[in-house]
């Protein structure tokens, strides 16, 4: 099921700069001015050119006022932007009234402010502007000044043709505005989802960096702690056993030794335990991402199958999060069982996650992994489901590591969903090569 979208939930990043609106209005002013000058002085047609000039001058005055009143980085509110676009529609409608109404070929430009609104404003605000355009076009269908033409000649346009122009404006308005709104909304959702992805990846990277910070702290504190231990030892020897401060010196030395032991543990966590922390064989990788999901009443079966040496990867926060999210999704929707299969060969490394839940719905299986699209049919778990953003993040992070994901349902008597994650063996092994390269560099630069 596609998650319902609330169009009014938006942020300031989607608001157009006032400077953008001003530049677009200058473009309209230039076009209107050229058209009036060409018709009045080039073609020498009769029409109320002074009134048209006054309407154009009002737009010039508005632009100058907005430029002087507000900074270039100012973003008007939704209501203020709505009023500015409504002004543009009314101003153009008055120009069309003075120059032939819908007989004027430039009448199609009435839809432009609505298209601009569809890219950056809510659905109902664009709808209001669209209704304003329909009202003005309907008035111009019957009430307008004659179309500018050669003096002494009044062109006659069939009413049926003018009505067809009205229909073309309304249909173009609907199609263009809806299409623009959907494209802009999809771009906004994708941008929000990518921002969420970056935040998740940043959090995982911070967690992985804690080990390095611990090692750095142990290294930096080692020298002053050794000095404290040496001074306390000398103090204890100089004071002797019977001095009142002898016990304090002894306590100081014992606490320094205790701090030394703690720092040794931190150092060993980073160095001696590097194979456990920095390097993850495939079996360890699977077990690490499965462990948090074992106590939810769902049986998790792990099947390992490899015909070559077991692949070893570098600890990758994105891969850990992505696999963990897919397993969590499977556990949420499974009725009783989740199966995780890992296999590898000379060319590929593959992890398959399957469950006996309701599976993916047929109507959206091709869209799985897009943000804000839920991925399952009705689940037995009432808490399962959501926006589909977590699945989008998992898919994005795994694809960033070089994996290819395939989502499917079982076609046999077994029911449920199946997710296959496949890496080229060369890409997967690059993580381990990065660790070995770091080791070689460190060993060659020891003092």
C-alpha positions as CSV (number, residue, x, y, z in Angstrom):
1,X,0.0,0.0,0.0
2,X,1.3,3.4,-0.9
3,X,1.6,5.6,2.2
4,X,-0.7,8.6,2.1
5,X,1.2,11.9,1.5
6,X,0.2,15.0,3.5
7,X,1.1,17.8,1.2
8,X,1.0,20.6,3.8
9,X,3.9,19.0,5.7
10,X,6.8,20.8,4.2
11,X,9.8,22.9,5.3
12,X,11.4,26.2,4.3
13,X,13.8,24.5,1.9
14,X,10.9,24.0,-0.5
15,X,10.0,27.7,-0.6
16,X,11.2,29.7,-3.6
17,X,13.5,32.6,-2.9
18,X,11.7,36.0,-3.4
19,X,14.6,36.8,-5.8
20,X,13.5,34.0,-8.0
21,X,9.9,35.3,-8.2
22,X,11.3,38.8,-9.0
23,X,13.4,37.5,-11.8
24,X,10.6,35.6,-13.3
25,X,8.4,38.7,-13.1
26,X,11.1,40.8,-14.9
27,X,11.1,38.2,-17.6
28,X,7.3,38.6,-18.0
29,X,7.6,42.4,-17.9
30,X,10.2,42.3,-20.7
31,X,7.9,40.0,-22.9
32,X,4.8,42.1,-22.3
33,X,6.7,45.3,-23.1
34,X,8.1,44.0,-26.3
35,X,4.7,42.7,-27.4
36,X,3.0,46.0,-26.7
37,X,5.7,48.1,-28.4
38,X,5.8,45.8,-31.5
39,X,2.0,45.8,-31.9
40,X,1.6,49.6,-31.3
41,X,4.6,50.9,-33.3
42,X,5.6,48.0,-35.5
43,X,2.2,46.8,-36.7
44,X,0.5,50.1,-35.9
45,X,-2.6,48.3,-34.6
46,X,-5.2,50.2,-32.5
47,X,-5.6,49.2,-28.9
48,X,-5.5,50.8,-25.4
49,X,-1.7,50.8,-25.3
50,X,-1.5,53.4,-22.5
51,X,-3.6,51.3,-20.2
52,X,-1.5,48.3,-21.1
53,X,1.6,50.3,-20.3
54,X,0.1,51.2,-16.9
55,X,-0.5,47.6,-16.0
56,X,3.1,46.8,-17.0
57,X,4.3,49.7,-14.9
58,X,2.5,48.3,-11.9
59,X,4.5,45.1,-12.2
60,X,7.7,47.2,-12.5
61,X,6.8,49.1,-9.3
62,X,6.1,45.9,-7.4
63,X,9.4,44.4,-8.4
64,X,11.3,47.5,-7.4
65,X,9.5,47.7,-4.1
66,X,10.2,44.0,-3.3
67,X,13.9,44.4,-4.3
68,X,14.4,47.4,-2.0
69,X,12.3,46.1,0.9
70,X,13.6,42.5,1.2
71,X,17.1,40.9,1.1
72,X,18.0,38.6,-1.8
73,X,18.0,35.6,0.6
74,X,14.4,36.2,1.8
75,X,11.9,33.4,1.3
76,X,8.3,34.6,1.5
77,X,5.7,32.6,3.3
78,X,3.2,30.4,1.5
79,X,0.5,32.9,1.8
80,X,2.7,35.8,0.6
81,X,3.9,33.8,-2.4
82,X,0.3,32.8,-3.2
83,X,-0.7,36.5,-3.3
84,X,2.2,37.4,-5.6
85,X,1.3,34.6,-8.0
86,X,-2.4,35.6,-7.9
87,X,-1.3,39.2,-8.7
88,X,0.6,37.9,-11.8
89,X,-2.5,36.1,-13.0
90,X,-4.8,39.1,-12.5
91,X,-2.4,41.4,-14.1
92,X,-2.1,39.2,-17.2
93,X,-5.9,38.7,-17.2
94,X,-6.3,42.5,-17.4
95,X,-3.8,42.8,-20.2
96,X,-5.7,40.1,-22.1
97,X,-9.0,41.8,-21.5
98,X,-7.6,45.0,-23.2
99,X,-6.2,43.0,-26.1
100,X,-8.8,40.6,-27.3
101,X,-9.4,38.1,-24.4
102,X,-9.0,34.5,-25.4
103,X,-8.6,35.5,-29.0
104,X,-5.2,36.7,-28.0
105,X,-2.7,33.9,-28.7
106,X,-0.8,34.8,-25.5
107,X,-3.7,33.7,-23.3
108,X,-2.1,30.4,-22.8
109,X,0.4,32.1,-20.5
110,X,-2.3,32.2,-17.8
111,X,-1.2,28.8,-16.7
112,X,2.4,29.7,-16.0
113,X,1.9,31.0,-12.4
114,X,0.0,27.8,-11.5
115,X,2.9,25.7,-12.9
116,X,5.3,27.7,-10.8
117,X,3.1,27.2,-7.7
118,X,3.0,23.4,-8.3
119,X,6.8,23.1,-8.1
120,X,7.0,24.7,-4.6
121,X,3.7,25.0,-2.9
122,X,1.0,22.8,-1.4
123,X,-1.7,21.1,-3.5
124,X,-4.5,23.2,-2.2
125,X,-2.7,26.5,-2.9
126,X,-2.1,25.5,-6.5
127,X,-5.7,24.5,-6.7
128,X,-6.8,27.9,-5.6
129,X,-4.6,29.6,-8.3
130,X,-6.0,27.1,-10.9
131,X,-9.6,28.1,-10.0
132,X,-8.6,31.8,-10.3
133,X,-7.2,31.1,-13.8
134,X,-10.5,29.2,-14.8
135,X,-12.6,32.1,-13.5
136,X,-10.6,34.7,-15.4
137,X,-10.5,32.6,-18.6
138,X,-14.3,32.2,-18.3
139,X,-14.8,36.0,-18.0
140,X,-12.5,36.6,-20.9
141,X,-14.5,34.2,-23.0
142,X,-17.4,36.6,-23.1
143,X,-16.1,40.0,-22.0
144,X,-13.0,41.7,-23.6
145,X,-12.0,44.5,-25.8
146,X,-11.5,43.8,-29.6
147,X,-8.3,42.1,-30.7
148,X,-5.8,44.6,-32.0
149,X,-6.0,44.7,-35.7
150,X,-5.6,46.9,-38.8
151,X,-7.5,50.2,-38.3
152,X,-10.9,50.1,-39.8
153,X,-11.1,46.3,-39.8
154,X,-12.5,44.3,-36.9
155,X,-11.6,40.6,-37.1
156,X,-14.4,38.1,-36.4
157,X,-13.4,34.9,-34.6
158,X,-16.0,32.1,-34.4
159,X,-17.3,31.7,-30.8
160,X,-16.8,27.9,-31.1
161,X,-13.1,28.5,-31.8
162,X,-12.8,30.8,-28.8
163,X,-14.6,28.2,-26.6
164,X,-12.1,25.6,-27.8
165,X,-9.3,28.0,-26.7
166,X,-10.9,28.1,-23.3
167,X,-11.0,24.3,-23.2
168,X,-7.4,24.1,-24.3
169,X,-6.3,26.5,-21.5
170,X,-8.2,24.6,-18.8
171,X,-7.0,21.1,-20.0
172,X,-3.4,22.4,-20.3
173,X,-3.7,23.9,-16.9
174,X,-4.8,20.6,-15.3
175,X,-2.3,18.4,-17.1
176,X,0.7,20.6,-16.7
177,X,0.0,21.5,-13.1
178,X,-0.6,17.9,-12.0
179,X,2.4,16.6,-13.9
180,X,4.7,19.3,-12.5
181,X,3.4,18.8,-8.9
182,X,4.0,15.1,-9.0
183,X,7.5,15.4,-10.4
184,X,8.4,18.1,-7.8
185,X,6.9,16.1,-5.0
186,X,8.8,13.0,-6.0
187,X,12.0,15.1,-6.0
188,X,11.3,16.5,-2.6
189,X,10.6,13.1,-1.1
190,X,13.8,11.7,-2.6
191,X,15.8,14.6,-1.2
192,X,14.3,14.0,2.2
193,X,15.0,10.3,2.1
194,X,18.6,10.9,1.0
195,X,19.1,13.3,3.9
196,X,17.8,10.6,6.3
197,X,20.2,8.1,4.7
198,X,23.1,10.4,5.3
199,X,22.1,10.9,8.9
200,X,21.9,7.2,9.5
201,X,25.3,6.5,7.9
202,X,26.9,9.4,9.8
203,X,25.5,7.9,13.1
204,X,26.9,4.4,12.3
205,X,30.3,5.9,11.4
206,X,30.4,7.8,14.7
207,X,29.8,4.6,16.6
208,X,32.5,2.8,14.6
209,X,35.0,5.6,15.4
210,X,34.6,5.2,19.2
211,X,37.2,2.3,19.2
212,X,39.8,4.6,17.5
213,X,39.1,7.4,20.0
214,X,39.6,4.9,22.9
215,X,43.0,3.9,21.5
216,X,44.0,7.5,21.1
217,X,43.0,8.4,24.6
218,X,45.0,5.4,26.0
219,X,48.1,6.5,24.0
220,X,47.8,10.1,25.1
221,X,47.3,9.3,28.8
222,X,50.1,6.7,29.0
223,X,53.0,9.2,29.4
224,X,51.5,11.4,32.2
225,X,50.3,8.3,34.0
226,X,53.7,6.7,33.9
227,X,55.1,10.0,35.4
228,X,52.6,9.9,38.3
229,X,53.5,6.2,39.0
230,X,57.3,7.0,39.0
231,X,56.9,10.0,41.3
232,X,54.6,8.2,43.8
233,X,57.1,5.3,43.9
234,X,59.9,7.7,44.8
235,X,57.8,9.5,47.3
236,X,57.0,6.2,49.0
237,X,60.7,5.2,49.2
238,X,61.8,8.6,50.5
239,X,59.1,8.9,53.2
240,X,59.6,5.4,54.6
241,X,57.1,3.1,56.2
242,X,56.5,5.1,59.4
243,X,55.8,8.5,57.8
244,X,52.1,9.7,58.0
245,X,52.0,10.3,54.3
246,X,53.4,6.9,53.4
247,X,49.9,5.4,53.1
248,X,48.8,8.2,50.8
249,X,51.8,7.7,48.5
250,X,51.1,3.9,48.5
251,X,47.4,4.6,47.6
252,X,48.4,7.0,44.8
253,X,50.8,4.4,43.4
254,X,48.1,1.6,43.5
255,X,45.5,3.9,41.8
256,X,48.1,4.8,39.1
257,X,48.7,1.1,38.5
258,X,44.9,0.5,38.2
259,X,44.6,3.3,35.6
260,X,47.5,1.7,33.7
261,X,45.6,-1.6,33.7
262,X,42.4,0.1,32.4
263,X,44.4,1.8,29.6
264,X,46.0,-1.6,28.7
265,X,42.5,-3.0,28.2
266,X,41.6,-0.1,25.9
267,X,44.7,-0.6,23.9
268,X,44.2,-4.3,23.6
269,X,40.6,-3.7,22.5
270,X,42.0,-1.7,19.5
271,X,45.1,-3.7,18.7
272,X,44.9,-7.3,19.9
273,X,41.2,-7.4,19.2
274,X,41.4,-5.8,15.8
275,X,40.6,-9.1,14.0
276,X,37.3,-9.1,15.9
277,X,36.5,-5.5,15.6
278,X,37.9,-4.4,12.2
279,X,37.6,-7.7,10.3
280,X,34.4,-9.6,9.8
281,X,34.4,-13.1,8.3
282,X,31.1,-13.8,6.6
283,X,29.9,-16.0,9.5
284,X,30.7,-13.3,12.0
285,X,29.0,-10.7,9.8
286,X,25.8,-12.7,9.6
287,X,25.8,-13.5,13.4
288,X,26.4,-9.8,14.3
289,X,23.4,-8.6,12.3
290,X,21.1,-11.5,13.4
291,X,21.9,-11.3,17.1
292,X,19.6,-8.3,18.0
293,X,16.6,-10.0,16.4
294,X,16.7,-13.5,18.1
295,X,14.4,-12.8,21.0
296,X,11.2,-11.9,19.3
297,X,9.5,-15.3,19.0
298,X,10.6,-15.9,15.4
299,X,12.9,-18.8,14.6
300,X,16.0,-17.6,12.6
301,X,17.8,-20.2,10.6
302,X,21.3,-19.5,9.2
303,X,22.6,-21.6,6.3
304,X,26.3,-21.2,5.2
305,X,27.5,-22.6,1.9
306,X,30.8,-21.8,0.3
307,X,33.1,-23.7,-2.0
308,X,36.2,-21.4,-1.6
309,X,37.9,-19.6,1.3
310,X,35.5,-17.7,3.5
311,X,35.3,-14.0,2.5
312,X,36.4,-11.4,5.1
313,X,35.2,-7.9,4.9
314,X,36.1,-4.7,6.7
315,X,33.6,-3.5,9.3
316,X,31.3,-1.3,7.2
317,X,28.6,0.7,9.1
318,X,26.5,1.0,6.0
319,X,26.5,-2.8,5.3
320,X,25.8,-3.6,8.9
321,X,22.8,-1.2,9.0
322,X,21.5,-2.3,5.7
323,X,21.5,-6.0,6.4
324,X,20.2,-5.4,9.9
325,X,17.3,-3.4,8.6
326,X,16.3,-6.1,6.0
327,X,16.5,-8.8,8.7
328,X,14.4,-6.7,11.1
329,X,11.8,-6.2,8.3
330,X,11.7,-10.0,7.7
331,X,11.3,-10.7,11.4
332,X,8.5,-8.1,11.7
333,X,6.4,-9.7,8.9
334,X,7.3,-13.4,9.4
335,X,4.7,-15.7,10.8
336,X,7.2,-18.1,12.5
337,X,10.4,-18.4,10.6
338,X,13.2,-16.4,8.9
339,X,15.9,-18.1,6.9
340,X,19.3,-16.4,6.1
341,X,21.5,-18.1,3.6
342,X,25.1,-17.0,2.8
343,X,27.0,-18.4,-0.1
344,X,30.2,-17.5,-1.9
345,X,32.3,-18.6,-4.8
346,X,35.2,-17.3,-6.9
347,X,33.0,-14.6,-8.5
348,X,30.2,-13.6,-6.2
349,X,29.2,-13.3,-2.5
350,X,25.5,-13.7,-1.9
351,X,23.2,-13.3,1.2
352,X,19.6,-14.3,0.9
353,X,17.0,-13.3,3.5
354,X,13.6,-15.0,3.3
355,X,10.6,-15.4,5.6
356,X,7.2,-17.1,5.7
357,X,5.2,-13.9,6.0
358,X,2.6,-12.5,3.6
359,X,5.2,-11.4,1.1
360,X,5.4,-8.3,-1.1
361,X,2.2,-7.1,-2.7
362,X,2.2,-7.6,-6.5
363,X,1.2,-4.0,-7.3
364,X,4.2,-2.4,-5.8
365,X,6.9,-5.1,-6.0
366,X,8.6,-3.2,-8.8
367,X,8.7,0.0,-6.6
368,X,10.2,-1.6,-3.5
369,X,13.0,0.5,-2.2
370,X,11.5,3.8,-3.2
371,X,11.0,6.2,-0.2
372,X,7.6,6.4,1.3
373,X,6.3,3.2,-0.2
374,X,5.4,0.4,2.3
375,X,6.7,-3.0,1.3
376,X,4.3,-5.7,2.5
377,X,0.7,-6.8,2.6
378,X,-1.2,-6.9,5.9
379,X,1.1,-8.3,8.6
380,X,0.4,-10.4,11.6
381,X,2.5,-7.9,13.6
382,X,0.3,-4.8,14.2
383,X,3.5,-2.7,14.7
384,X,5.0,-3.7,11.4
385,X,4.9,-1.4,8.4
386,X,5.7,2.3,8.0
387,X,6.8,4.7,5.3
388,X,9.2,2.4,3.6
389,X,12.0,4.9,4.4
390,X,14.0,2.3,6.3
391,X,14.0,-0.1,3.4
392,X,15.1,2.8,1.1
393,X,18.0,3.6,3.4
394,X,19.0,0.0,3.6
395,X,18.9,-0.5,-0.2
396,X,20.9,2.7,-0.8
397,X,23.6,1.8,1.7
398,X,24.0,-1.7,0.4
399,X,24.1,-0.5,-3.2
400,X,26.8,2.0,-2.2
401,X,28.9,-0.9,-1.1
402,X,28.6,-2.5,-4.5
403,X,25.8,-4.9,-3.9
404,X,22.8,-5.6,-6.2
405,X,19.5,-6.3,-4.5
406,X,16.6,-8.3,-5.9
407,X,13.2,-8.5,-4.2
408,X,10.8,-11.3,-5.0
409,X,8.1,-13.6,-3.6
410,X,8.2,-17.4,-3.4
411,X,6.4,-19.1,-6.3
412,X,6.3,-22.5,-4.7
413,X,4.0,-23.8,-2.0
414,X,6.0,-21.8,0.5
415,X,4.8,-18.3,1.0
416,X,6.7,-15.2,2.0
417,X,9.2,-12.7,0.7
418,X,12.8,-13.2,-0.5
419,X,15.6,-10.6,-0.7
420,X,18.8,-11.4,-2.4
421,X,21.9,-9.3,-1.9
422,X,24.8,-10.1,-4.2
423,X,28.3,-8.6,-4.3
424,X,31.0,-9.2,-6.9
425,X,33.7,-11.2,-5.0
426,X,36.3,-8.7,-6.0
427,X,34.3,-5.8,-4.6
428,X,33.6,-7.6,-1.3
429,X,37.3,-8.5,-0.9
430,X,38.4,-4.9,-1.3
431,X,37.2,-4.2,2.3
432,X,39.7,-6.8,3.6
433,X,42.5,-5.5,1.3
434,X,41.9,-2.1,2.9
435,X,42.6,-3.6,6.3
436,X,45.7,-5.4,5.2
437,X,47.1,-2.3,3.5
438,X,46.7,-0.4,6.7
439,X,48.5,-3.2,8.6
440,X,51.4,-3.2,6.2
441,X,51.7,0.6,6.4
442,X,51.7,0.5,10.2
443,X,54.4,-2.3,10.3
444,X,56.6,-0.5,7.9
445,X,56.5,2.8,9.9
446,X,57.1,1.5,13.4
447,X,59.8,3.3,15.4
